[in-house]
Amino acid sequence: MREGLIPAVLGTVVSASGAALLGSKYKLAATGILGFGIAHIVLGAIDLVEHR
């Protein structure tokens, strides 16, 4: 399995759950979860590009 794929997929799942929570009363927590997921997507993509 390619290095960086797991963090990218995990980041996608976490970002989706954070985006789903944005409409709730926990906007601050949802924003944090969304940012955490986006960071994982970026770091996973960097690993995927770096280790071709």
PyMOL Python script that loads the backbone (N, CA, C, O; Angstrom):
from pymol import cmd

cmd.read_pdbstr("""\
ATOM      1  N   MET A   1       0.846  -1.169   0.000  1.00  0.00           N
ATOM      2  CA  MET A   1       0.000   0.000   0.000  1.00  0.00           C
ATOM      3  C   MET A   1       0.901   1.245   0.000  1.00  0.00           C
ATOM      4  O   MET A   1       1.924   1.284   0.683  1.00  0.00           O
ATOM      5  N   ARG A   2       0.508   2.237  -0.763  1.00  0.00           N
ATOM      6  CA  ARG A   2       1.336   3.434  -0.894  1.00  0.00           C
ATOM      7  C   ARG A   2       1.350   4.243   0.402  1.00  0.00           C
ATOM      8  O   ARG A   2       0.329   4.408   1.070  1.00  0.00           O
ATOM      9  N   GLU A   3       2.528   4.733   0.727  1.00  0.00           N
ATOM     10  CA  GLU A   3       2.684   5.538   1.932  1.00  0.00           C
ATOM     11  C   GLU A   3       1.953   6.867   1.763  1.00  0.00           C
ATOM     12  O   GLU A   3       2.114   7.541   0.746  1.00  0.00           O
ATOM     13  N   GLY A   4       1.165   7.235   2.738  1.00  0.00           N
ATOM     14  CA  GLY A   4       0.414   8.476   2.682  1.00  0.00           C
ATOM     15  C   GLY A   4      -1.044   8.285   2.331  1.00  0.00           C
ATOM     16  O   GLY A   4      -1.840   9.216   2.456  1.00  0.00           O
ATOM     17  N   LEU A   5      -1.408   7.089   1.892  1.00  0.00           N
ATOM     18  CA  LEU A   5      -2.795   6.839   1.509  1.00  0.00           C
ATOM     19  C   LEU A   5      -3.706   6.779   2.732  1.00  0.00           C
ATOM     20  O   LEU A   5      -4.822   7.296   2.698  1.00  0.00           O
ATOM     21  N   ILE A   6      -3.243   6.159   3.799  1.00  0.00           N
ATOM     22  CA  ILE A   6      -4.057   6.036   5.007  1.00  0.00           C
ATOM     23  C   ILE A   6      -4.348   7.404   5.621  1.00  0.00           C
ATOM     24  O   ILE A   6      -5.504   7.674   5.946  1.00  0.00           O
ATOM     25  N   PRO A   7      -3.346   8.289   5.798  1.00  0.00           N
ATOM     26  CA  PRO A   7      -3.677   9.618   6.340  1.00  0.00           C
ATOM     27  C   PRO A   7      -4.609  10.426   5.435  1.00  0.00           C
ATOM     28  O   PRO A   7      -5.442  11.186   5.928  1.00  0.00           O
ATOM     29  N   ALA A   8      -4.475  10.268   4.138  1.00  0.00           N
ATOM     30  CA  ALA A   8      -5.341  11.006   3.219  1.00  0.00           C
ATOM     31  C   ALA A   8      -6.781  10.522   3.325  1.00  0.00           C
ATOM     32  O   ALA A   8      -7.706  11.334   3.336  1.00  0.00           O
ATOM     33  N   VAL A   9      -6.979   9.221   3.401  1.00  0.00           N
ATOM     34  CA  VAL A   9      -8.333   8.669   3.522  1.00  0.00           C
ATOM     35  C   VAL A   9      -8.920   9.013   4.890  1.00  0.00           C
ATOM     36  O   VAL A   9     -10.089   9.384   4.993  1.00  0.00           O
ATOM     37  N   LEU A  10      -8.112   8.891   5.931  1.00  0.00           N
ATOM     38  CA  LEU A  10      -8.565   9.248   7.272  1.00  0.00           C
ATOM     39  C   LEU A  10      -8.948  10.729   7.328  1.00  0.00           C
ATOM     40  O   LEU A  10      -9.959  11.085   7.933  1.00  0.00           O
ATOM     41  N   GLY A  11      -8.156  11.578   6.708  1.00  0.00           N
ATOM     42  CA  GLY A  11      -8.466  13.002   6.674  1.00  0.00           C
ATOM     43  C   GLY A  11      -9.753  13.301   5.940  1.00  0.00           C
ATOM     44  O   GLY A  11     -10.488  14.215   6.315  1.00  0.00           O
ATOM     45  N   THR A  12     -10.035  12.534   4.893  1.00  0.00           N
ATOM     46  CA  THR A  12     -11.290  12.715   4.162  1.00  0.00           C
ATOM     47  C   THR A  12     -12.488  12.371   5.040  1.00  0.00           C
ATOM     48  O   THR A  12     -13.487  13.089   5.040  1.00  0.00           O
ATOM     49  N   VAL A  13     -12.390  11.289   5.776  1.00  0.00           N
ATOM     50  CA  VAL A  13     -13.483  10.872   6.662  1.00  0.00           C
ATOM     51  C   VAL A  13     -13.679  11.889   7.780  1.00  0.00           C
ATOM     52  O   VAL A  13     -14.812  12.254   8.093  1.00  0.00           O
ATOM     53  N   VAL A  14     -12.592  12.346   8.380  1.00  0.00           N
ATOM     54  CA  VAL A  14     -12.687  13.307   9.480  1.00  0.00           C
ATOM     55  C   VAL A  14     -13.217  14.650   8.972  1.00  0.00           C
ATOM     56  O   VAL A  14     -14.018  15.295   9.649  1.00  0.00           O
ATOM     57  N   SER A  15     -12.778  15.071   7.792  1.00  0.00           N
ATOM     58  CA  SER A  15     -13.267  16.327   7.223  1.00  0.00           C
ATOM     59  C   SER A  15     -14.762  16.256   6.926  1.00  0.00           C
ATOM     60  O   SER A  15     -15.492  17.223   7.146  1.00  0.00           O
ATOM     61  N   ALA A  16     -15.205  15.125   6.432  1.00  0.00           N
ATOM     62  CA  ALA A  16     -16.631  14.954   6.146  1.00  0.00           C
ATOM     63  C   ALA A  16     -17.461  15.011   7.422  1.00  0.00           C
ATOM     64  O   ALA A  16     -18.542  15.600   7.437  1.00  0.00           O
ATOM     65  N   SER A  17     -16.961  14.406   8.480  1.00  0.00           N
ATOM     66  CA  SER A  17     -17.712  14.450   9.735  1.00  0.00           C
ATOM     67  C   SER A  17     -17.696  15.859  10.328  1.00  0.00           C
ATOM     68  O   SER A  17     -18.687  16.293  10.916  1.00  0.00           O
ATOM     69  N   GLY A  18     -16.592  16.568  10.181  1.00  0.00           N
ATOM     70  CA  GLY A  18     -16.548  17.956  10.651  1.00  0.00           C
ATOM     71  C   GLY A  18     -17.470  18.857   9.859  1.00  0.00           C
ATOM     72  O   GLY A  18     -18.117  19.739  10.422  1.00  0.00           O
ATOM     73  N   ALA A  19     -17.535  18.639   8.544  1.00  0.00           N
ATOM     74  CA  ALA A  19     -18.436  19.432   7.707  1.00  0.00           C
ATOM     75  C   ALA A  19     -19.892  19.140   8.042  1.00  0.00           C
ATOM     76  O   ALA A  19     -20.733  20.037   7.977  1.00  0.00           O
ATOM     77  N   ALA A  20     -20.199  17.901   8.398  1.00  0.00           N
ATOM     78  CA  ALA A  20     -21.561  17.549   8.765  1.00  0.00           C
ATOM     79  C   ALA A  20     -21.966  18.207  10.081  1.00  0.00           C
ATOM     80  O   ALA A  20     -23.144  18.497  10.292  1.00  0.00           O
ATOM     81  N   LEU A  21     -21.011  18.440  10.956  1.00  0.00           N
ATOM     82  CA  LEU A  21     -21.311  19.051  12.254  1.00  0.00           C
ATOM     83  C   LEU A  21     -21.377  20.576  12.208  1.00  0.00           C
ATOM     84  O   LEU A  21     -21.761  21.199  13.198  1.00  0.00           O
ATOM     85  N   LEU A  22     -21.018  21.183  11.101  1.00  0.00           N
ATOM     86  CA  LEU A  22     -20.999  22.645  11.033  1.00  0.00           C
ATOM     87  C   LEU A  22     -22.373  23.263  11.255  1.00  0.00           C
ATOM     88  O   LEU A  22     -22.466  24.395  11.730  1.00  0.00           O
ATOM     89  N   GLY A  23     -23.425  22.554  10.928  1.00  0.00           N
ATOM     90  CA  GLY A  23     -24.771  23.078  11.117  1.00  0.00           C
ATOM     91  C   GLY A  23     -25.300  22.915  12.532  1.00  0.00           C
ATOM     92  O   GLY A  23     -26.379  23.419  12.842  1.00  0.00           O
ATOM     93  N   SER A  24     -24.577  22.231  13.388  1.00  0.00           N
ATOM     94  CA  SER A  24     -25.050  21.978  14.749  1.00  0.00           C
ATOM     95  C   SER A  24     -24.662  23.133  15.671  1.00  0.00           C
ATOM     96  O   SER A  24     -24.095  24.135  15.236  1.00  0.00           O
ATOM     97  N   LYS A  25     -24.979  22.967  16.941  1.00  0.00           N
ATOM     98  CA  LYS A  25     -24.652  24.010  17.914  1.00  0.00           C
ATOM     99  C   LYS A  25     -23.179  23.966  18.339  1.00  0.00           C
ATOM    100  O   LYS A  25     -22.730  24.833  19.089  1.00  0.00           O
ATOM    101  N   TYR A  26     -22.428  22.971  17.869  1.00  0.00           N
ATOM    102  CA  TYR A  26     -21.016  22.830  18.217  1.00  0.00           C
ATOM    103  C   TYR A  26     -20.124  23.325  17.080  1.00  0.00           C
ATOM    104  O   TYR A  26     -19.274  22.580  16.594  1.00  0.00           O
ATOM    105  N   LYS A  27     -20.309  24.562  16.657  1.00  0.00           N
ATOM    106  CA  LYS A  27     -19.575  25.099  15.510  1.00  0.00           C
ATOM    107  C   LYS A  27     -18.072  25.157  15.758  1.00  0.00           C
ATOM    108  O   LYS A  27     -17.293  24.879  14.846  1.00  0.00           O
ATOM    109  N   LEU A  28     -17.652  25.505  16.951  1.00  0.00           N
ATOM    110  CA  LEU A  28     -16.224  25.611  17.244  1.00  0.00           C
ATOM    111  C   LEU A  28     -15.554  24.241  17.175  1.00  0.00           C
ATOM    112  O   LEU A  28     -14.472  24.106  16.604  1.00  0.00           O
ATOM    113  N   ALA A  29     -16.185  23.241  17.747  1.00  0.00           N
ATOM    114  CA  ALA A  29     -15.635  21.887  17.688  1.00  0.00           C
ATOM    115  C   ALA A  29     -15.636  21.372  16.251  1.00  0.00           C
ATOM    116  O   ALA A  29     -14.688  20.711  15.828  1.00  0.00           O
ATOM    117  N   ALA A  30     -16.689  21.671  15.506  1.00  0.00           N
ATOM    118  CA  ALA A  30     -16.772  21.230  14.115  1.00  0.00           C
ATOM    119  C   ALA A  30     -15.676  21.865  13.281  1.00  0.00           C
ATOM    120  O   ALA A  30     -15.099  21.211  12.413  1.00  0.00           O
ATOM    121  N   THR A  31     -15.381  23.135  13.534  1.00  0.00           N
ATOM    122  CA  THR A  31     -14.314  23.813  12.804  1.00  0.00           C
ATOM    123  C   THR A  31     -12.960  23.182  13.124  1.00  0.00           C
ATOM    124  O   THR A  31     -12.129  23.019  12.230  1.00  0.00           O
ATOM    125  N   GLY A  32     -12.735  22.833  14.367  1.00  0.00           N
ATOM    126  CA  GLY A  32     -11.495  22.157  14.752  1.00  0.00           C
ATOM    127  C   GLY A  32     -11.358  20.794  14.113  1.00  0.00           C
ATOM    128  O   GLY A  32     -10.279  20.431  13.644  1.00  0.00           O
ATOM    129  N   ILE A  33     -12.440  20.037  14.088  1.00  0.00           N
ATOM    130  CA  ILE A  33     -12.427  18.714  13.467  1.00  0.00           C
ATOM    131  C   ILE A  33     -12.175  18.836  11.973  1.00  0.00           C
ATOM    132  O   ILE A  33     -11.419  18.050  11.401  1.00  0.00           O
ATOM    133  N   LEU A  34     -12.804  19.817  11.340  1.00  0.00           N
ATOM    134  CA  LEU A  34     -12.619  20.035   9.910  1.00  0.00           C
ATOM    135  C   LEU A  34     -11.164  20.404   9.605  1.00  0.00           C
ATOM    136  O   LEU A  34     -10.581  19.890   8.651  1.00  0.00           O
ATOM    137  N   GLY A  35     -10.588  21.278  10.398  1.00  0.00           N
ATOM    138  CA  GLY A  35      -9.190  21.659  10.204  1.00  0.00           C
ATOM    139  C   GLY A  35      -8.236  20.489  10.405  1.00  0.00           C
ATOM    140  O   GLY A  35      -7.257  20.340   9.674  1.00  0.00           O
ATOM    141  N   PHE A  36      -8.529  19.666  11.396  1.00  0.00           N
ATOM    142  CA  PHE A  36      -7.711  18.480  11.657  1.00  0.00           C
ATOM    143  C   PHE A  36      -7.754  17.530  10.466  1.00  0.00           C
ATOM    144  O   PHE A  36      -6.731  16.963  10.082  1.00  0.00           O
ATOM    145  N   GLY A  37      -8.929  17.360   9.886  1.00  0.00           N
ATOM    146  CA  GLY A  37      -9.067  16.489   8.722  1.00  0.00           C
ATOM    147  C   GLY A  37      -8.345  17.038   7.507  1.00  0.00           C
ATOM    148  O   GLY A  37      -7.694  16.291   6.776  1.00  0.00           O
ATOM    149  N   ILE A  38      -8.458  18.342   7.286  1.00  0.00           N
ATOM    150  CA  ILE A  38      -7.780  18.961   6.144  1.00  0.00           C
ATOM    151  C   ILE A  38      -6.269  18.846   6.292  1.00  0.00           C
ATOM    152  O   ILE A  38      -5.562  18.630   5.308  1.00  0.00           O
ATOM    153  N   ALA A  39      -5.772  18.989   7.516  1.00  0.00           N
ATOM    154  CA  ALA A  39      -4.335  18.836   7.750  1.00  0.00           C
ATOM    155  C   ALA A  39      -3.877  17.416   7.402  1.00  0.00           C
ATOM    156  O   ALA A  39      -2.803  17.232   6.828  1.00  0.00           O
ATOM    157  N   HIS A  40      -4.683  16.424   7.745  1.00  0.00           N
ATOM    158  CA  HIS A  40      -4.330  15.048   7.398  1.00  0.00           C
ATOM    159  C   HIS A  40      -4.349  14.831   5.892  1.00  0.00           C
ATOM    160  O   HIS A  40      -3.503  14.113   5.359  1.00  0.00           O
ATOM    161  N   ILE A  41      -5.297  15.438   5.207  1.00  0.00           N
ATOM    162  CA  ILE A  41      -5.342  15.304   3.747  1.00  0.00           C
ATOM    163  C   ILE A  41      -4.083  15.898   3.129  1.00  0.00           C
ATOM    164  O   ILE A  41      -3.477  15.295   2.243  1.00  0.00           O
ATOM    165  N   VAL A  42      -3.693  17.075   3.594  1.00  0.00           N
ATOM    166  CA  VAL A  42      -2.505  17.743   3.046  1.00  0.00           C
ATOM    167  C   VAL A  42      -1.249  16.922   3.325  1.00  0.00           C
ATOM    168  O   VAL A  42      -0.428  16.724   2.430  1.00  0.00           O
ATOM    169  N   LEU A  43      -1.093  16.447   4.555  1.00  0.00           N
ATOM    170  CA  LEU A  43       0.097  15.672   4.894  1.00  0.00           C
ATOM    171  C   LEU A  43       0.136  14.331   4.148  1.00  0.00           C
ATOM    172  O   LEU A  43       1.203  13.887   3.723  1.00  0.00           O
ATOM    173  N   GLY A  44      -1.014  13.697   3.994  1.00  0.00           N
ATOM    174  CA  GLY A  44      -1.073  12.459   3.218  1.00  0.00           C
ATOM    175  C   GLY A  44      -0.738  12.683   1.763  1.00  0.00           C
ATOM    176  O   GLY A  44      -0.051  11.869   1.145  1.00  0.00           O
ATOM    177  N   ALA A  45      -1.225  13.792   1.207  1.00  0.00           N
ATOM    178  CA  ALA A  45      -0.920  14.104  -0.196  1.00  0.00           C
ATOM    179  C   ALA A  45       0.562  14.391  -0.388  1.00  0.00           C
ATOM    180  O   ALA A  45       1.146  14.003  -1.400  1.00  0.00           O
ATOM    181  N   ILE A  46       1.163  15.057   0.566  1.00  0.00           N
ATOM    182  CA  ILE A  46       2.608  15.321   0.495  1.00  0.00           C
ATOM    183  C   ILE A  46       3.378  14.000   0.480  1.00  0.00           C
ATOM    184  O   ILE A  46       4.311  13.828  -0.304  1.00  0.00           O
ATOM    185  N   ASP A  47       2.982  13.070   1.353  1.00  0.00           N
ATOM    186  CA  ASP A  47       3.637  11.754   1.376  1.00  0.00           C
ATOM    187  C   ASP A  47       3.429  11.007   0.070  1.00  0.00           C
ATOM    188  O   ASP A  47       4.354  10.363  -0.425  1.00  0.00           O
ATOM    189  N   LEU A  48       2.225  11.080  -0.500  1.00  0.00           N
ATOM    190  CA  LEU A  48       1.960  10.380  -1.749  1.00  0.00           C
ATOM    191  C   LEU A  48       2.819  10.930  -2.880  1.00  0.00           C
ATOM    192  O   LEU A  48       3.327  10.166  -3.702  1.00  0.00           O
ATOM    193  N   VAL A  49       2.983  12.232  -2.928  1.00  0.00           N
ATOM    194  CA  VAL A  49       3.771  12.849  -4.002  1.00  0.00           C
ATOM    195  C   VAL A  49       5.260  12.599  -3.785  1.00  0.00           C
ATOM    196  O   VAL A  49       6.003  12.361  -4.737  1.00  0.00           O
ATOM    197  N   GLU A  50       5.688  12.655  -2.527  1.00  0.00           N
ATOM    198  CA  GLU A  50       7.107  12.510  -2.207  1.00  0.00           C
ATOM    199  C   GLU A  50       7.616  11.098  -2.446  1.00  0.00           C
ATOM    200  O   GLU A  50       8.761  10.919  -2.861  1.00  0.00           O
ATOM    201  N   HIS A  51       6.793  10.099  -2.194  1.00  0.00           N
ATOM    202  CA  HIS A  51       7.222   8.692  -2.284  1.00  0.00           C
ATOM    203  C   HIS A  51       6.627   8.015  -3.502  1.00  0.00           C
ATOM    204  O   HIS A  51       5.952   6.993  -3.378  1.00  0.00           O
ATOM    205  N   ARG A  52       6.868   8.570  -4.665  1.00  0.00           N
ATOM    206  CA  ARG A  52       6.345   7.972  -5.903  1.00  0.00           C
ATOM    207  C   ARG A  52       7.083   6.728  -6.251  1.00  0.00           C
ATOM    208  O   ARG A  52       6.778   6.092  -7.260  1.00  0.00           O
TER     209      ARG A  52
END
""", "prot")
cmd.dss("prot")
cmd.show_as("cartoon", "prot")
cmd.util.cbc("prot")
cmd.orient("prot")
